[in-house]
Amino acid sequence: MTTEEIRSKVINVISYTFGIPETSVNCTDDVAGTMSKDSLDLVELVLALEGEFTIDLRQYEDQIPGMTVNKLIETVEERLKTLDMFKGC
């Protein structure tokens, strides 16, 4: 999966989970503050991203509220690369 595909999917998940248009998701916004989302919204986002990408983001739950959308995309991409490294073991 390319970085652009990951970016598109993350933005789509944020849009769907938070009930906002994709065009309202700015990659430099922080996930919680700028979008005015509470902790329950963020838990739903983490679960949605884990489901979409089949990854585990629990270790990042405390960091996600302060992350920018770009950093969240990078985190998802890193987790996917980590999984790819262990395929076939």
ABEGO torsion letter per residue (X at the ends): XBAAAAAAAAAAAAAAAAGBBAAABBAABBAAAAAGBBAAAAAAAAAAAAAAAGBBAAAAAAAAAABBAAAAAAAAAAAAAAAAAABGX
